[in-house]
Amino acid sequence: MVTLIVSSFGLVMALAWNDAIQSFFNIVFPKAGGLVGKFIYAILITVIVVSFSSQLKTFFDPTEGPTKQKKDQQ
């Protein structure tokens, strides 16, 4: 039940950040507000989230990443 509540708060937080980042993007790049701007925004957010997720996985799962490679070589 706690996981469901935390996930719900995470979704609300993600939607708030989405709106804030879109507003910032529209201010910084006012002419790119069309379809091309939305694709640039989506690609940028995807790269950031994938990088962050990869770092979190490496941080919370020590069997993955550089430490595993070092152990395999020994």
PyMOL Python script that loads the backbone (N, CA, C, O; Angstrom):
from pymol import cmd

cmd.read_pdbstr("""\
ATOM      1  N   MET A   1       0.826  -1.192   0.000  1.00  0.00           N
ATOM      2  CA  MET A   1       0.000   0.000   0.000  1.00  0.00           C
ATOM      3  C   MET A   1       0.872   1.259   0.000  1.00  0.00           C
ATOM      4  O   MET A   1       0.557   2.242  -0.671  1.00  0.00           O
ATOM      5  N   VAL A   2       1.964   1.218   0.756  1.00  0.00           N
ATOM      6  CA  VAL A   2       2.862   2.368   0.807  1.00  0.00           C
ATOM      7  C   VAL A   2       3.479   2.619  -0.572  1.00  0.00           C
ATOM      8  O   VAL A   2       3.643   3.767  -0.984  1.00  0.00           O
ATOM      9  N   THR A   3       3.817   1.546  -1.275  1.00  0.00           N
ATOM     10  CA  THR A   3       4.401   1.683  -2.608  1.00  0.00           C
ATOM     11  C   THR A   3       3.428   2.377  -3.551  1.00  0.00           C
ATOM     12  O   THR A   3       3.841   3.210  -4.358  1.00  0.00           O
ATOM     13  N   LEU A   4       2.162   2.053  -3.464  1.00  0.00           N
ATOM     14  CA  LEU A   4       1.142   2.676  -4.296  1.00  0.00           C
ATOM     15  C   LEU A   4       1.027   4.172  -4.001  1.00  0.00           C
ATOM     16  O   LEU A   4       0.920   4.981  -4.923  1.00  0.00           O
ATOM     17  N   ILE A   5       1.049   4.533  -2.741  1.00  0.00           N
ATOM     18  CA  ILE A   5       0.948   5.938  -2.350  1.00  0.00           C
ATOM     19  C   ILE A   5       2.172   6.715  -2.814  1.00  0.00           C
ATOM     20  O   ILE A   5       2.046   7.815  -3.353  1.00  0.00           O
ATOM     21  N   VAL A   6       3.352   6.150  -2.606  1.00  0.00           N
ATOM     22  CA  VAL A   6       4.587   6.818  -3.028  1.00  0.00           C
ATOM     23  C   VAL A   6       4.623   6.959  -4.549  1.00  0.00           C
ATOM     24  O   VAL A   6       5.051   7.989  -5.071  1.00  0.00           O
ATOM     25  N   SER A   7       4.174   5.927  -5.255  1.00  0.00           N
ATOM     26  CA  SER A   7       4.122   6.006  -6.718  1.00  0.00           C
ATOM     27  C   SER A   7       3.164   7.084  -7.185  1.00  0.00           C
ATOM     28  O   SER A   7       3.439   7.781  -8.162  1.00  0.00           O
ATOM     29  N   SER A   8       2.052   7.226  -6.504  1.00  0.00           N
ATOM     30  CA  SER A   8       1.085   8.278  -6.845  1.00  0.00           C
ATOM     31  C   SER A   8       1.686   9.660  -6.653  1.00  0.00           C
ATOM     32  O   SER A   8       1.520  10.538  -7.500  1.00  0.00           O
ATOM     33  N   PHE A   9       2.379   9.854  -5.545  1.00  0.00           N
ATOM     34  CA  PHE A   9       3.050  11.134  -5.321  1.00  0.00           C
ATOM     35  C   PHE A   9       4.134  11.368  -6.375  1.00  0.00           C
ATOM     36  O   PHE A   9       4.334  12.497  -6.824  1.00  0.00           O
ATOM     37  N   GLY A  10       4.820  10.318  -6.762  1.00  0.00           N
ATOM     38  CA  GLY A  10       5.832  10.431  -7.812  1.00  0.00           C
ATOM     39  C   GLY A  10       5.229  10.868  -9.133  1.00  0.00           C
ATOM     40  O   GLY A  10       5.820  11.679  -9.846  1.00  0.00           O
ATOM     41  N   LEU A  11       4.060  10.342  -9.467  1.00  0.00           N
ATOM     42  CA  LEU A  11       3.381  10.738 -10.698  1.00  0.00           C
ATOM     43  C   LEU A  11       2.974  12.210 -10.646  1.00  0.00           C
ATOM     44  O   LEU A  11       3.159  12.936 -11.623  1.00  0.00           O
ATOM     45  N   VAL A  12       2.427  12.651  -9.529  1.00  0.00           N
ATOM     46  CA  VAL A  12       2.048  14.055  -9.373  1.00  0.00           C
ATOM     47  C   VAL A  12       3.275  14.947  -9.498  1.00  0.00           C
ATOM     48  O   VAL A  12       3.228  15.991 -10.149  1.00  0.00           O
ATOM     49  N   MET A  13       4.366  14.537  -8.875  1.00  0.00           N
ATOM     50  CA  MET A  13       5.609  15.306  -8.949  1.00  0.00           C
ATOM     51  C   MET A  13       6.121  15.358 -10.390  1.00  0.00           C
ATOM     52  O   MET A  13       6.559  16.411 -10.852  1.00  0.00           O
ATOM     53  N   ALA A  14       6.071  14.235 -11.097  1.00  0.00           N
ATOM     54  CA  ALA A  14       6.530  14.197 -12.486  1.00  0.00           C
ATOM     55  C   ALA A  14       5.691  15.113 -13.369  1.00  0.00           C
ATOM     56  O   ALA A  14       6.230  15.789 -14.246  1.00  0.00           O
ATOM     57  N   LEU A  15       4.394  15.141 -13.151  1.00  0.00           N
ATOM     58  CA  LEU A  15       3.532  16.021 -13.938  1.00  0.00           C
ATOM     59  C   LEU A  15       3.825  17.495 -13.646  1.00  0.00           C
ATOM     60  O   LEU A  15       3.800  18.326 -14.554  1.00  0.00           O
ATOM     61  N   ALA A  16       4.099  17.814 -12.400  1.00  0.00           N
ATOM     62  CA  ALA A  16       4.440  19.198 -12.047  1.00  0.00           C
ATOM     63  C   ALA A  16       5.755  19.615 -12.707  1.00  0.00           C
ATOM     64  O   ALA A  16       5.857  20.713 -13.254  1.00  0.00           O
ATOM     65  N   TRP A  17       6.759  18.738 -12.652  1.00  0.00           N
ATOM     66  CA  TRP A  17       8.039  19.040 -13.294  1.00  0.00           C
ATOM     67  C   TRP A  17       7.875  19.124 -14.807  1.00  0.00           C
ATOM     68  O   TRP A  17       8.508  19.961 -15.451  1.00  0.00           O
ATOM     69  N   ASN A  18       7.042  18.276 -15.374  1.00  0.00           N
ATOM     70  CA  ASN A  18       6.801  18.311 -16.809  1.00  0.00           C
ATOM     71  C   ASN A  18       6.270  19.681 -17.224  1.00  0.00           C
ATOM     72  O   ASN A  18       6.740  20.265 -18.200  1.00  0.00           O
ATOM     73  N   ASP A  19       5.302  20.183 -16.488  1.00  0.00           N
ATOM     74  CA  ASP A  19       4.736  21.490 -16.802  1.00  0.00           C
ATOM     75  C   ASP A  19       5.775  22.596 -16.637  1.00  0.00           C
ATOM     76  O   ASP A  19       5.854  23.503 -17.465  1.00  0.00           O
ATOM     77  N   ALA A  20       6.567  22.523 -15.575  1.00  0.00           N
ATOM     78  CA  ALA A  20       7.589  23.545 -15.331  1.00  0.00           C
ATOM     79  C   ALA A  20       8.654  23.526 -16.427  1.00  0.00           C
ATOM     80  O   ALA A  20       9.058  24.581 -16.917  1.00  0.00           O
ATOM     81  N   ILE A  21       9.102  22.353 -16.807  1.00  0.00           N
ATOM     82  CA  ILE A  21      10.146  22.247 -17.835  1.00  0.00           C
ATOM     83  C   ILE A  21       9.606  22.694 -19.187  1.00  0.00           C
ATOM     84  O   ILE A  21      10.317  23.354 -19.944  1.00  0.00           O
ATOM     85  N   GLN A  22       8.357  22.344 -19.505  1.00  0.00           N
ATOM     86  CA  GLN A  22       7.768  22.782 -20.767  1.00  0.00           C
ATOM     87  C   GLN A  22       7.646  24.303 -20.811  1.00  0.00           C
ATOM     88  O   GLN A  22       7.917  24.912 -21.846  1.00  0.00           O
ATOM     89  N   SER A  23       7.247  24.916 -19.717  1.00  0.00           N
ATOM     90  CA  SER A  23       7.148  26.377 -19.671  1.00  0.00           C
ATOM     91  C   SER A  23       8.519  27.016 -19.862  1.00  0.00           C
ATOM     92  O   SER A  23       8.653  27.989 -20.604  1.00  0.00           O
ATOM     93  N   PHE A  24       9.527  26.479 -19.203  1.00  0.00           N
ATOM     94  CA  PHE A  24      10.888  26.982 -19.358  1.00  0.00           C
ATOM     95  C   PHE A  24      11.357  26.820 -20.802  1.00  0.00           C
ATOM     96  O   PHE A  24      11.960  27.732 -21.367  1.00  0.00           O
ATOM     97  N   PHE A  25      11.081  25.670 -21.393  1.00  0.00           N
ATOM     98  CA  PHE A  25      11.486  25.402 -22.769  1.00  0.00           C
ATOM     99  C   PHE A  25      10.819  26.388 -23.725  1.00  0.00           C
ATOM    100  O   PHE A  25      11.452  26.859 -24.670  1.00  0.00           O
ATOM    101  N   ASN A  26       9.551  26.702 -23.488  1.00  0.00           N
ATOM    102  CA  ASN A  26       8.843  27.659 -24.344  1.00  0.00           C
ATOM    103  C   ASN A  26       9.384  29.073 -24.199  1.00  0.00           C
ATOM    104  O   ASN A  26       9.333  29.850 -25.153  1.00  0.00           O
ATOM    105  N   ILE A  27       9.898  29.423 -23.028  1.00  0.00           N
ATOM    106  CA  ILE A  27      10.489  30.747 -22.831  1.00  0.00           C
ATOM    107  C   ILE A  27      11.854  30.823 -23.514  1.00  0.00           C
ATOM    108  O   ILE A  27      12.162  31.814 -24.176  1.00  0.00           O
ATOM    109  N   VAL A  28      12.666  29.787 -23.356  1.00  0.00           N
ATOM    110  CA  VAL A  28      14.010  29.783 -23.911  1.00  0.00           C
ATOM    111  C   VAL A  28      13.980  29.636 -25.435  1.00  0.00           C
ATOM    112  O   VAL A  28      14.754  30.286 -26.138  1.00  0.00           O
ATOM    113  N   PHE A  29      13.103  28.798 -25.935  1.00  0.00           N
ATOM    114  CA  PHE A  29      13.003  28.545 -27.377  1.00  0.00           C
ATOM    115  C   PHE A  29      11.585  28.849 -27.859  1.00  0.00           C
ATOM    116  O   PHE A  29      10.834  27.924 -28.170  1.00  0.00           O
ATOM    117  N   PRO A  30      11.207  30.115 -27.925  1.00  0.00           N
ATOM    118  CA  PRO A  30       9.815  30.438 -28.275  1.00  0.00           C
ATOM    119  C   PRO A  30       9.429  30.049 -29.702  1.00  0.00           C
ATOM    120  O   PRO A  30       8.267  29.728 -29.954  1.00  0.00           O
ATOM    121  N   LYS A  31      10.376  30.071 -30.636  1.00  0.00           N
ATOM    122  CA  LYS A  31      10.046  29.753 -32.024  1.00  0.00           C
ATOM    123  C   LYS A  31       9.997  28.257 -32.270  1.00  0.00           C
ATOM    124  O   LYS A  31       9.449  27.822 -33.283  1.00  0.00           O
ATOM    125  N   ALA A  32      10.552  27.462 -31.377  1.00  0.00           N
ATOM    126  CA  ALA A  32      10.585  26.010 -31.555  1.00  0.00           C
ATOM    127  C   ALA A  32       9.421  25.340 -30.836  1.00  0.00           C
ATOM    128  O   ALA A  32       9.512  24.168 -30.473  1.00  0.00           O
ATOM    129  N   GLY A  33       8.334  26.069 -30.628  1.00  0.00           N
ATOM    130  CA  GLY A  33       7.212  25.545 -29.859  1.00  0.00           C
ATOM    131  C   GLY A  33       6.350  24.558 -30.614  1.00  0.00           C
ATOM    132  O   GLY A  33       5.420  24.001 -30.031  1.00  0.00           O
ATOM    133  N   GLY A  34       6.614  24.317 -31.880  1.00  0.00           N
ATOM    134  CA  GLY A  34       5.802  23.401 -32.665  1.00  0.00           C
ATOM    135  C   GLY A  34       6.177  21.960 -32.449  1.00  0.00           C
ATOM    136  O   GLY A  34       6.665  21.575 -31.387  1.00  0.00           O
ATOM    137  N   LEU A  35       5.943  21.174 -33.468  1.00  0.00           N
ATOM    138  CA  LEU A  35       6.199  19.743 -33.398  1.00  0.00           C
ATOM    139  C   LEU A  35       7.680  19.435 -33.193  1.00  0.00           C
ATOM    140  O   LEU A  35       8.027  18.531 -32.432  1.00  0.00           O
ATOM    141  N   VAL A  36       8.552  20.180 -33.866  1.00  0.00           N
ATOM    142  CA  VAL A  36       9.991  19.959 -33.717  1.00  0.00           C
ATOM    143  C   VAL A  36      10.423  20.227 -32.275  1.00  0.00           C
ATOM    144  O   VAL A  36      11.211  19.467 -31.714  1.00  0.00           O
ATOM    145  N   GLY A  37       9.919  21.287 -31.683  1.00  0.00           N
ATOM    146  CA  GLY A  37      10.240  21.607 -30.295  1.00  0.00           C
ATOM    147  C   GLY A  37       9.805  20.523 -29.335  1.00  0.00           C
ATOM    148  O   GLY A  37      10.514  20.217 -28.376  1.00  0.00           O
ATOM    149  N   LYS A  38       8.651  19.941 -29.583  1.00  0.00           N
ATOM    150  CA  LYS A  38       8.166  18.865 -28.714  1.00  0.00           C
ATOM    151  C   LYS A  38       9.042  17.622 -28.829  1.00  0.00           C
ATOM    152  O   LYS A  38       9.294  16.938 -27.837  1.00  0.00           O
ATOM    153  N   PHE A  39       9.506  17.334 -30.051  1.00  0.00           N
ATOM    154  CA  PHE A  39      10.401  16.187 -30.213  1.00  0.00           C
ATOM    155  C   PHE A  39      11.750  16.432 -29.536  1.00  0.00           C
ATOM    156  O   PHE A  39      12.306  15.528 -28.913  1.00  0.00           O
ATOM    157  N   ILE A  40      12.271  17.644 -29.656  1.00  0.00           N
ATOM    158  CA  ILE A  40      13.532  17.976 -28.981  1.00  0.00           C
ATOM    159  C   ILE A  40      13.370  17.839 -27.471  1.00  0.00           C
ATOM    160  O   ILE A  40      14.240  17.294 -26.792  1.00  0.00           O
ATOM    161  N   TYR A  41      12.260  18.333 -26.956  1.00  0.00           N
ATOM    162  CA  TYR A  41      11.963  18.238 -25.530  1.00  0.00           C
ATOM    163  C   TYR A  41      11.877  16.767 -25.101  1.00  0.00           C
ATOM    164  O   TYR A  41      12.450  16.382 -24.082  1.00  0.00           O
ATOM    165  N   ALA A  42      11.162  15.950 -25.877  1.00  0.00           N
ATOM    166  CA  ALA A  42      10.997  14.537 -25.536  1.00  0.00           C
ATOM    167  C   ALA A  42      12.333  13.795 -25.567  1.00  0.00           C
ATOM    168  O   ALA A  42      12.604  12.969 -24.696  1.00  0.00           O
ATOM    169  N   ILE A  43      13.157  14.084 -26.555  1.00  0.00           N
ATOM    170  CA  ILE A  43      14.468  13.434 -26.644  1.00  0.00           C
ATOM    171  C   ILE A  43      15.355  13.846 -25.480  1.00  0.00           C
ATOM    172  O   ILE A  43      16.024  13.005 -24.880  1.00  0.00           O
ATOM    173  N   LEU A  44      15.365  15.128 -25.159  1.00  0.00           N
ATOM    174  CA  LEU A  44      16.168  15.621 -24.040  1.00  0.00           C
ATOM    175  C   LEU A  44      15.752  14.967 -22.731  1.00  0.00           C
ATOM    176  O   LEU A  44      16.605  14.509 -21.971  1.00  0.00           O
ATOM    177  N   ILE A  45      14.468  14.919 -22.464  1.00  0.00           N
ATOM    178  CA  ILE A  45      13.974  14.314 -21.222  1.00  0.00           C
ATOM    179  C   ILE A  45      14.285  12.817 -21.197  1.00  0.00           C
ATOM    180  O   ILE A  45      14.639  12.273 -20.151  1.00  0.00           O
ATOM    181  N   THR A  46      14.154  12.154 -22.345  1.00  0.00           N
ATOM    182  CA  THR A  46      14.458  10.728 -22.404  1.00  0.00           C
ATOM    183  C   THR A  46      15.918  10.450 -22.075  1.00  0.00           C
ATOM    184  O   THR A  46      16.223   9.525 -21.322  1.00  0.00           O
ATOM    185  N   VAL A  47      16.816  11.243 -22.633  1.00  0.00           N
ATOM    186  CA  VAL A  47      18.246  11.063 -22.359  1.00  0.00           C
ATOM    187  C   VAL A  47      18.539  11.285 -20.874  1.00  0.00           C
ATOM    188  O   VAL A  47      19.296  10.526 -20.268  1.00  0.00           O
ATOM    189  N   ILE A  48      17.950  12.305 -20.301  1.00  0.00           N
ATOM    190  CA  ILE A  48      18.171  12.595 -18.880  1.00  0.00           C
ATOM    191  C   ILE A  48      17.640  11.463 -18.005  1.00  0.00           C
ATOM    192  O   ILE A  48      18.328  11.020 -17.086  1.00  0.00           O
ATOM    193  N   VAL A  49      16.430  10.993 -18.280  1.00  0.00           N
ATOM    194  CA  VAL A  49      15.826   9.947 -17.447  1.00  0.00           C
ATOM    195  C   VAL A  49      16.572   8.621 -17.585  1.00  0.00           C
ATOM    196  O   VAL A  49      16.780   7.926 -16.590  1.00  0.00           O
ATOM    197  N   VAL A  50      16.977   8.262 -18.799  1.00  0.00           N
ATOM    198  CA  VAL A  50      17.716   7.013 -18.988  1.00  0.00           C
ATOM    199  C   VAL A  50      19.066   7.079 -18.272  1.00  0.00           C
ATOM    200  O   VAL A  50      19.478   6.111 -17.633  1.00  0.00           O
ATOM    201  N   SER A  51      19.749   8.215 -18.379  1.00  0.00           N
ATOM    202  CA  SER A  51      21.035   8.368 -17.684  1.00  0.00           C
ATOM    203  C   SER A  51      20.859   8.284 -16.173  1.00  0.00           C
ATOM    204  O   SER A  51      21.626   7.608 -15.488  1.00  0.00           O
ATOM    205  N   PHE A  52      19.856   8.965 -15.665  1.00  0.00           N
ATOM    206  CA  PHE A  52      19.597   8.965 -14.228  1.00  0.00           C
ATOM    207  C   PHE A  52      19.210   7.563 -13.752  1.00  0.00           C
ATOM    208  O   PHE A  52      19.672   7.119 -12.702  1.00  0.00           O
ATOM    209  N   SER A  53      18.366   6.866 -14.516  1.00  0.00           N
ATOM    210  CA  SER A  53      17.949   5.514 -14.143  1.00  0.00           C
ATOM    211  C   SER A  53      19.134   4.563 -14.130  1.00  0.00           C
ATOM    212  O   SER A  53      19.244   3.708 -13.251  1.00  0.00           O
ATOM    213  N   SER A  54      20.014   4.712 -15.101  1.00  0.00           N
ATOM    214  CA  SER A  54      21.206   3.873 -15.164  1.00  0.00           C
ATOM    215  C   SER A  54      22.097   4.106 -13.949  1.00  0.00           C
ATOM    216  O   SER A  54      22.618   3.156 -13.366  1.00  0.00           O
ATOM    217  N   GLN A  55      22.269   5.361 -13.572  1.00  0.00           N
ATOM    218  CA  GLN A  55      23.077   5.674 -12.393  1.00  0.00           C
ATOM    219  C   GLN A  55      22.435   5.121 -11.115  1.00  0.00           C
ATOM    220  O   GLN A  55      23.133   4.606 -10.241  1.00  0.00           O
ATOM    221  N   LEU A  56      21.116   5.227 -11.009  1.00  0.00           N
ATOM    222  CA  LEU A  56      20.433   4.685  -9.836  1.00  0.00           C
ATOM    223  C   LEU A  56      20.582   3.173  -9.751  1.00  0.00           C
ATOM    224  O   LEU A  56      20.804   2.626  -8.670  1.00  0.00           O
ATOM    225  N   LYS A  57      20.462   2.501 -10.884  1.00  0.00           N
ATOM    226  CA  LYS A  57      20.600   1.046 -10.880  1.00  0.00           C
ATOM    227  C   LYS A  57      21.995   0.652 -10.429  1.00  0.00           C
ATOM    228  O   LYS A  57      22.153  -0.268  -9.626  1.00  0.00           O
ATOM    229  N   THR A  58      23.004   1.338 -10.938  1.00  0.00           N
ATOM    230  CA  THR A  58      24.377   1.041 -10.549  1.00  0.00           C
ATOM    231  C   THR A  58      24.592   1.322  -9.063  1.00  0.00           C
ATOM    232  O   THR A  58      25.306   0.582  -8.385  1.00  0.00           O
ATOM    233  N   PHE A  59      23.981   2.378  -8.563  1.00  0.00           N
ATOM    234  CA  PHE A  59      24.144   2.758  -7.155  1.00  0.00           C
ATOM    235  C   PHE A  59      23.467   1.761  -6.227  1.00  0.00           C
ATOM    236  O   PHE A  59      24.039   1.372  -5.208  1.00  0.00           O
ATOM    237  N   PHE A  60      22.230   1.338  -6.580  1.00  0.00           N
ATOM    238  CA  PHE A  60      21.480   0.469  -5.686  1.00  0.00           C
ATOM    239  C   PHE A  60      21.711  -1.015  -5.922  1.00  0.00           C
ATOM    240  O   PHE A  60      21.345  -1.832  -5.077  1.00  0.00           O
ATOM    241  N   ASP A  61      22.307  -1.381  -7.048  1.00  0.00           N
ATOM    242  CA  ASP A  61      22.572  -2.787  -7.336  1.00  0.00           C
ATOM    243  C   ASP A  61      24.065  -2.955  -7.597  1.00  0.00           C
ATOM    244  O   ASP A  61      24.506  -2.868  -8.743  1.00  0.00           O
ATOM    245  N   PRO A  62      24.839  -3.194  -6.552  1.00  0.00           N
ATOM    246  CA  PRO A  62      26.293  -3.261  -6.713  1.00  0.00           C
ATOM    247  C   PRO A  62      26.776  -4.453  -7.536  1.00  0.00           C
ATOM    248  O   PRO A  62      27.952  -4.505  -7.897  1.00  0.00           O
ATOM    249  N   THR A  63      25.892  -5.421  -7.846  1.00  0.00           N
ATOM    250  CA  THR A  63      26.314  -6.547  -8.680  1.00  0.00           C
ATOM    251  C   THR A  63      26.386  -6.162 -10.149  1.00  0.00           C
ATOM    252  O   THR A  63      26.908  -6.924 -10.963  1.00  0.00           O
ATOM    253  N   GLU A  64      25.867  -4.990 -10.497  1.00  0.00           N
ATOM    254  CA  GLU A  64      25.928  -4.487 -11.868  1.00  0.00           C
ATOM    255  C   GLU A  64      26.999  -3.406 -11.951  1.00  0.00           C
ATOM    256  O   GLU A  64      27.427  -2.864 -10.932  1.00  0.00           O
ATOM    257  N   GLY A  65      27.415  -3.109 -13.136  1.00  0.00           N
ATOM    258  CA  GLY A  65      28.313  -1.986 -13.342  1.00  0.00           C
ATOM    259  C   GLY A  65      29.776  -2.332 -13.180  1.00  0.00           C
ATOM    260  O   GLY A  65      30.154  -3.497 -13.304  1.00  0.00           O
ATOM    261  N   PRO A  66      30.612  -1.335 -12.902  1.00  0.00           N
ATOM    262  CA  PRO A  66      32.069  -1.501 -12.876  1.00  0.00           C
ATOM    263  C   PRO A  66      32.566  -2.502 -11.836  1.00  0.00           C
ATOM    264  O   PRO A  66      33.560  -3.189 -12.072  1.00  0.00           O
ATOM    265  N   THR A  67      31.897  -2.596 -10.695  1.00  0.00           N
ATOM    266  CA  THR A  67      32.386  -3.512  -9.660  1.00  0.00           C
ATOM    267  C   THR A  67      32.245  -4.958 -10.105  1.00  0.00           C
ATOM    268  O   THR A  67      33.098  -5.782  -9.774  1.00  0.00           O
ATOM    269  N   LYS A  68      31.195  -5.290 -10.846  1.00  0.00           N
ATOM    270  CA  LYS A  68      31.016  -6.654 -11.338  1.00  0.00           C
ATOM    271  C   LYS A  68      32.084  -6.992 -12.373  1.00  0.00           C
ATOM    272  O   LYS A  68      32.614  -8.102 -12.388  1.00  0.00           O
ATOM    273  N   GLN A  69      32.391  -6.037 -13.229  1.00  0.00           N
ATOM    274  CA  GLN A  69      33.395  -6.278 -14.249  1.00  0.00           C
ATOM    275  C   GLN A  69      34.768  -6.551 -13.614  1.00  0.00           C
ATOM    276  O   GLN A  69      35.507  -7.410 -14.093  1.00  0.00           O
ATOM    277  N   LYS A  70      35.101  -5.847 -12.573  1.00  0.00           N
ATOM    278  CA  LYS A  70      36.378  -6.060 -11.891  1.00  0.00           C
ATOM    279  C   LYS A  70      36.414  -7.445 -11.262  1.00  0.00           C
ATOM    280  O   LYS A  70      37.446  -8.115 -11.310  1.00  0.00           O
ATOM    281  N   LYS A  71      35.299  -7.889 -10.671  1.00  0.00           N
ATOM    282  CA  LYS A  71      35.269  -9.204 -10.040  1.00  0.00           C
ATOM    283  C   LYS A  71      35.370 -10.306 -11.076  1.00  0.00           C
ATOM    284  O   LYS A  71      36.002 -11.334 -10.834  1.00  0.00           O
ATOM    285  N   ASP A  72      34.741 -10.095 -12.251  1.00  0.00           N
ATOM    286  CA  ASP A  72      34.801 -11.101 -13.309  1.00  0.00           C
ATOM    287  C   ASP A  72      36.199 -11.269 -13.871  1.00  0.00           C
ATOM    288  O   ASP A  72      36.552 -12.360 -14.318  1.00  0.00           O
ATOM    289  N   GLN A  73      36.993 -10.228 -13.860  1.00  0.00           N
ATOM    290  CA  GLN A  73      38.338 -10.274 -14.423  1.00  0.00           C
ATOM    291  C   GLN A  73      39.311 -10.981 -13.492  1.00  0.00           C
ATOM    292  O   GLN A  73      40.353 -11.453 -13.946  1.00  0.00           O
ATOM    293  N   GLN A  74      38.999 -11.066 -12.204  1.00  0.00           N
ATOM    294  CA  GLN A  74      39.927 -11.664 -11.237  1.00  0.00           C
ATOM    295  C   GLN A  74      39.884 -13.153 -11.239  1.00  0.00           C
ATOM    296  O   GLN A  74      40.610 -13.793 -10.478  1.00  0.00           O
TER     297      GLN A  74
END
""", "prot")
cmd.dss("prot")
cmd.show_as("cartoon", "prot")
cmd.util.cbc("prot")
cmd.orient("prot")
